[in-house]
Each structure stands twice: as C-alpha cells, then as structure tokens.
C-alpha cells in the first residue's frame, strides 16, 4: 500500500533532496519562533494521505526493518516521546525510499539475511 501511495501521490520521489521531500510530505519539523519566543517544533502541512501511509509503514518498519528498528530503539532509549520517534522514523523511511528511487537500485540489508 505504501509503495502505491508514494508512486501515485509523490511523483517528485527520487528528484528532490531529503529536506525538500520531507517538507513536501509534512514530516519535517518547523519552528514556531517569534522574536525572543522559542516555540515547540512541530511537523505539519504537506500531503495528509501520504503521511497516513507513511505512519503505517513506519510503524511496521520500526518492528521489522533492521535499520529503522535500531534507530527507533536508540531514540526511545534516549528519552524521546514515542510519537516524536515515530515521525522521525517516517522521515527516515521516506529518505531511504527517495535514495532507492534516485539510484534505481533495490534496498538490501545483507546483515539481516544472516541469522
């Protein structure tokens, strides 16, 4: 489902930088600063349907994908809230998929194949 959604809703995949793509989808944190006020950083805007699909994909990847699972566990162990960590995993998954589309190569994890 995630692949179909990304191919249909994000034709820019593989053409933009990771920063531009994460802002386009809405998983990049933006600040709410004004003068001396320092607000909370939140991820907002972008394409809601893609974010919904990425949420599901990141939730599954945080359990079964070795790279994203390690990233998720490291951030949770450092004390980050789980929802914040999941949005970071969404961004990481999007960046990985962007690199795969840019290089036109399959994504492989050789260390995951060896038990």
MARSETI-817980 format. One line per 8 residues: number of its first residue (from 1); their letters; for each residue x negated, y, z of N, C-alpha, C. Coordinates in nm, 3 decimals, m for minus. Layout:
! MARSETI-817980
NUM = A = X/Y/Z/X/Y/Z/X/Y/Z  ... $
! end
This chain:
! MARSETI-817980
1 = XXXXXXXX = m0.082/m0.118/0.000/0.000/0.000/0.000/m0.087/0.126/0.000  m0.192/0.125/0.080/m0.279/0.242/0.090/m0.344/0.274/m0.045  m0.392/0.171/m0.114/m0.458/0.194/m0.242/m0.363/0.254/m0.343  m0.241/0.200/m0.351/m0.143/0.254/m0.445/m0.108/0.398/m0.411  m0.093/0.426/m0.282/m0.059/0.563/m0.240/m0.170/0.660/m0.276  m0.295/0.621/m0.250/m0.406/0.710/m0.280/m0.422/0.733/m0.430  m0.406/0.628/m0.508/m0.418/0.643/m0.653/m0.307/0.730/m0.710  m0.186/0.718/m0.654/m0.073/0.795/m0.705/m0.072/0.940/m0.655 $
9 = XXXXXXXX = m0.102/0.959/m0.528/m0.086/1.091/m0.467/m0.214/1.175/m0.462  m0.330/1.111/m0.479/m0.456/1.185/m0.471/m0.539/1.156/m0.596  m0.503/1.217/m0.710/m0.581/1.193/m0.831/m0.722/1.253/m0.823  m0.745/1.339/m0.725/m0.877/1.401/m0.708/m0.977/1.308/m0.641  m0.933/1.191/m0.598/m1.020/1.097/m0.528/m1.139/1.059/m0.616  m1.258/1.079/m0.565/m1.380/1.050/m0.639/m1.440/1.171/m0.707  m1.366/1.281/m0.708/m1.414/1.403/m0.776/m1.451/1.515/m0.679  m1.398/1.510/m0.557/m1.421/1.617/m0.460/m1.523/1.574/m0.355 $
17 = XXXXXXXX = m1.576/1.673/m0.285/m1.666/1.644/m0.173/m1.582/1.590/m0.056  m1.644/1.521/0.037/m1.569/1.469/0.152/m1.497/1.579/0.231  m1.558/1.694/0.246/m1.496/1.805/0.319/m1.372/1.856/0.247  m1.383/1.874/0.115/m1.270/1.923/0.038/m1.156/1.823/0.037  m1.190/1.695/0.023/m1.088/1.591/0.018/m1.015/1.576/0.152  m1.088/1.581/0.262/m1.023/1.568/0.392/m0.934/1.689/0.422  m0.972/1.807/0.374/m0.886/1.924/0.390/m0.763/1.913/0.302  m0.778/1.858/0.183/m0.667/1.841/0.090/m0.563/1.745/0.146 $
25 = XXXXXXXX = m0.607/1.638/0.209/m0.516/1.539/0.265/m0.460/1.584/0.399  m0.536/1.663/0.474/m0.488/1.714/0.602/m0.543/1.641/0.722  m0.661/1.582/0.710/m0.723/1.515/0.825/m0.849/1.588/0.872  m0.870/1.707/0.822/m0.985/1.786/0.862/m0.942/1.884/0.972  m1.015/1.890/1.083/m0.975/1.980/1.192/m1.002/2.127/1.157  m0.902/2.211/1.184/m0.914/2.355/1.165/m0.904/2.422/1.301  m0.978/2.531/1.316/m0.976/2.601/1.444/m0.866/2.706/1.446  m0.827/2.742/1.566/m0.726/2.845/1.589/m0.789/2.957/1.671 $
33 = XXXXXXXX = m0.892/3.019/1.616/m0.966/3.123/1.687/m0.918/3.261/1.642  m0.921/3.354/1.736/m0.889/3.492/1.706/m0.962/3.580/1.805  m1.057/3.657/1.757/m1.135/3.742/1.846/m1.215/3.660/1.944  m1.191/3.684/2.074/m1.262/3.608/2.176/m1.188/3.481/2.216  m1.064/3.465/2.168/m0.986/3.346/2.199/m1.037/3.227/2.120  m1.064/3.118/2.189/m1.107/2.995/2.124/m0.997/2.892/2.141  m0.928/2.864/2.033/m0.815/2.771/2.038/m0.857/2.628/2.018  m0.758/2.541/2.021/m0.780/2.399/2.003/m0.795/2.368/1.854 $
41 = XXXXXXXX = m0.881/2.274/1.822/m0.897/2.230/1.683/m0.791/2.126/1.653  m0.716/2.146/1.545/m0.613/2.051/1.508/m0.620/2.022/1.359  m0.578/1.902/1.323/m0.569/1.864/1.183/m0.423/1.885/1.140  m0.403/1.961/1.035/m0.267/1.989/0.990/m0.269/2.021/0.841  m0.150/2.029/0.784/m0.137/2.062/0.642/m0.165/1.942/0.555  m0.180/1.966/0.429/m0.215/1.859/0.337/m0.096/1.778/0.293  m0.123/1.660/0.249/m0.022/1.571/0.191/0.025/1.470/0.295  0.147/1.488/0.341/0.201/1.410/0.452/0.213/1.261/0.417 $
49 = XXXXXXXX = 0.258/1.229/0.298/0.275/1.088/0.261/0.142/1.014/0.260  0.037/1.084/0.217/m0.096/1.023/0.215/m0.146/1.004/0.358  m0.120/1.103/0.444/m0.160/1.091/0.585/m0.090/0.973/0.652  0.037/0.952/0.621/0.110/0.839/0.678/0.045/0.707/0.638  0.012/0.694/0.510/m0.051/0.571/0.463/m0.191/0.555/0.522  m0.265/0.666/0.534/m0.399/0.660/0.593/m0.393/0.621/0.741  m0.290/0.668/0.810/m0.274/0.632/0.951/m0.264/0.482/0.967  m0.177/0.421/0.887/m0.160/0.276/0.893/m0.289/0.205/0.855 $
57 = XXXXXXXX = m0.354/0.252/0.748/m0.479/0.191/0.705/m0.589/0.204/0.809  m0.597/0.320/0.874/m0.700/0.340/0.977/m0.671/0.258/1.101  m0.544/0.239/1.133/m0.507/0.158/1.248/m0.551/0.013/1.226  m0.529/m0.039/1.107/m0.571/m0.175/1.075/m0.723/m0.183/1.064  m0.785/m0.084/0.999/m0.930/m0.084/0.981/m1.003/m0.074/1.115  m0.944/m0.004/1.212/m1.010/0.008/1.342/m1.015/m0.125/1.416  m0.938/m0.222/1.369/m0.942/m0.355/1.431/m1.024/m0.454/1.351  m1.024/m0.441/1.217/m1.082/m0.546/1.134/m1.201/m0.504/1.048 $
65 = XXXXXXXX = m1.216/m0.377/1.014/m1.329/m0.331/0.934/m1.448/m0.308/1.028  m1.561/m0.375/1.004/m1.672/m0.366/1.099/m1.726/m0.224/1.119  m1.739/m0.147/1.012/m1.796/m0.012/1.024/m1.701/0.080/1.100  m1.574/0.077/1.065/m1.477/0.165/1.129/m1.447/0.119/1.271  m1.449/m0.012/1.295/m1.427/m0.065/1.430/m1.537/m0.018/1.524  m1.660/m0.024/1.478/m1.773/0.021/1.560/m1.762/0.172/1.588  m1.725/0.250/1.487/m1.706/0.394/1.501/m1.595/0.423/1.602  m1.482/0.353/1.591/m1.369/0.371/1.681/m1.408/0.341/1.826 $
73 = XXXXXXXX = m1.472/0.227/1.847/m1.511/0.187/1.982/m1.612/0.282/2.043  m1.703/0.334/1.961/m1.804/0.428/2.012/m1.740/0.558/2.057  m1.643/0.610/1.979/m1.578/0.735/2.016/m1.487/0.718/2.139  m1.418/0.605/2.146/m1.333/0.580/2.264/m1.420/0.566/2.389  m1.534/0.499/2.376/m1.625/0.482/2.490/m1.683/0.615/2.537  m1.696/0.712/2.444/m1.749/0.842/2.483/m1.643/0.932/2.546  m1.518/0.884/2.554/m1.415/0.958/2.625/m1.318/1.036/2.537  m1.322/1.019/2.409/m1.230/1.090/2.321/m1.090/1.029/2.332 $
81 = XXXXXXXX = m0.985/1.110/2.319/m0.849/1.054/2.318/m0.828/0.964/2.196  m0.748/0.860/2.213/m0.733/0.761/2.107/m0.671/0.818/1.981  m0.580/0.911/1.991/m0.521/0.971/1.871/m0.624/1.054/1.795  m0.710/1.123/1.866/m0.817/1.201/1.802/m0.913/1.106/1.731  m0.945/0.996/1.795/m1.035/0.897/1.737/m0.972/0.836/1.612  m0.841/0.813/1.616/m0.775/0.753/1.501/m0.774/0.849/1.382  m0.759/0.978/1.407/m0.767/1.077/1.298/m0.909/1.080/1.242  m1.009/1.067/1.327/m1.148/1.060/1.280/m1.169/0.936/1.194 $
89 = XXXXXXXX = m1.106/0.825/1.233/m1.115/0.703/1.152/m1.043/0.720/1.019  m0.933/0.794/1.019/m0.864/0.823/0.893/m0.956/0.899/0.799  m1.025/0.997/0.854/m1.118/1.076/0.771/m1.233/0.989/0.723  m1.285/0.903/0.809/m1.396/0.816/0.770/m1.352/0.719/0.660  m1.233/0.663/0.673/m1.180/0.573/0.571/m1.164/0.645/0.439  m1.116/0.768/0.443/m1.099/0.848/0.322/m1.234/0.879/0.257  m1.334/0.909/0.336/m1.468/0.937/0.284/m1.528/0.811/0.220  m1.509/0.696/0.283/m1.560/0.571/0.225/m1.492/0.542/0.092 $
97 = XXXXXXXX = m1.360/0.558/0.087/m1.287/0.533/m0.037/m1.324/0.633/m0.145  m1.352/0.756/m0.107/m1.396/0.857/m0.202/m1.531/0.819/m0.263  m1.623/0.768/m0.180/m1.754/0.727/m0.229/m1.743/0.605/m0.321  m1.653/0.513/m0.288/m1.632/0.395/m0.372/m1.578/0.437/m0.508  m1.483/0.530/m0.508/m1.426/0.577/m0.635/m1.529/0.657/m0.715  m1.611/0.733/m0.647/m1.712/0.813/m0.717/m1.816/0.723/m0.781  m1.861/0.621/m0.710/m1.964/0.532/m0.761/m1.911/0.418/m0.845  m1.778/0.398/m0.843/m1.714/0.287/m0.917/m1.774/0.152/m0.879 $
105 = XXXXXXXX = m1.803/0.135/m0.750/m1.860/0.010/m0.701/m1.769/m0.046/m0.592  m1.762/m0.177/m0.580/m1.681/m0.234/m0.472/m1.747/m0.210/m0.335  m1.665/m0.195/m0.235/m1.713/m0.173/m0.099/m1.742/m0.308/m0.036  m1.865/m0.330/0.006/m1.903/m0.458/0.064/m1.968/m0.437/0.200  m1.945/m0.532/0.288/m2.006/m0.533/0.420/m2.079/m0.665/0.435  m2.206/m0.674/0.394/m2.275/m0.803/0.400/m2.292/m0.857/0.541  m2.305/m0.771/0.642/m2.322/m0.820/0.778/m2.192/m0.882/0.832  m2.077/m0.851/0.772/m1.951/m0.907/0.817/m1.929/m1.047/0.763 $
113 = XXX = m2.001/m1.083/0.657/m1.985/m1.215/0.597/m2.060/m1.323/0.673  m2.162/m1.284/0.747/m2.241/m1.381/0.823/m2.186/m1.391/0.966  m2.132/m1.507/1.003/m2.076/m1.519/1.139/m2.183/m1.526/1.246 $
! end
